[in-house]
Amino acid sequence: MIEKLHIYIAIIAALIVNICCIVMSNSLYTSVLYIILTIVAFYVIGIFVRNFFVKNFYNEDKVNMENEQNSEAEIAEEDGVEISQDAEEQLI
């Protein structure tokens, strides 16, 4: 979850700006402009917050272990789609 913290922060901020634009009855173009600016700004802020939390509250071993587990899971998924020898012979 901590790896995607910057995305969650940007989405929540965009939802709040969207609700405020609806309540204030802004035009569509200004609402879209505000939402895009909010997403970009809070995405960058979220990256800084995520890096702050990772450096100060998480062990690097724990973060590296999670990354290795994700890599192993992706490799296992790739290995699961191989065609067996019997299926290849039936295709020929």
N, C-alpha and C positions, 0 to 999 in steps of 0.2 A: 504494500500500500504506500509506503514512504517513497517508492520510486516514481509514483504517479501523482504525488502531492501537488505539483505545479499545475497539472491538468485540472484537478479537482478545484483548486483555488480559482482558476480562470473561469471555469464553468459556473461556479457559485456566484462570482462577481458579475458575470454576464446575465445570469438570471435575475439578480437584484436590479441591475440597470434596466433590463427589459421590463420588469414590473413597474419601475419608476417611470419609464417612458410611456407605458400604457396609462398609468394613473394621471400623468401630466398631459396626456393627449398630444404628444409630439407627432410630427409627420413621420412617415415611413423612412424617408431619407436621413433625417436627423437621428432617428432611433437606430438605424443600421450603422451610422457613423459612430455613435456613442458605444454601441455594442462591440464594434470592431476595435475601437481604441481601448476599450476595457479589457477585451480578451488579450490583446497584445501586451498591455501594461501589466496586467495581473499574471500573465504567463511568465514574464521576466521576473516579477516580484516573487512568484511561486518557486522559480528555480533557485533564487537566492535563499528563500526560506527552507527549501528542501536541503540545499547544501549545508545550511546552518545546522539543521537537525541531524543530518548524517554525521557531520564533523563533531558535534558536541554530545549527542545522546546515543548514537549507535556505535558499536564496535565495528572496526573495519573487517574483522574476521566474519562477523555475522552478515554484513552486506555482501562480502565476497562469496560466502557460502550460499546465500540466496541466489546470486548470479550464476554460480556453478550449477545449482539445482535446476534453475531455469534452462541452462544450456543443455544439461543432461536430458531434461524432459523434451526439449526440441529435437535432440538427436534420436531419442527413442521414438518420437512421432514420425520422423523421417524414415527410420528403419521399418516401421510398421506398414509402409505402403509398397514394399517390394513384392514383386510377382514371384511366386514359387516356381520350381522347375516343372511340376506337373501342369500348372496353368500355362506356362510357356509352350509346352509340348502340345497341349490341346489347341492353342491358338494357331500353331503351325499346321 
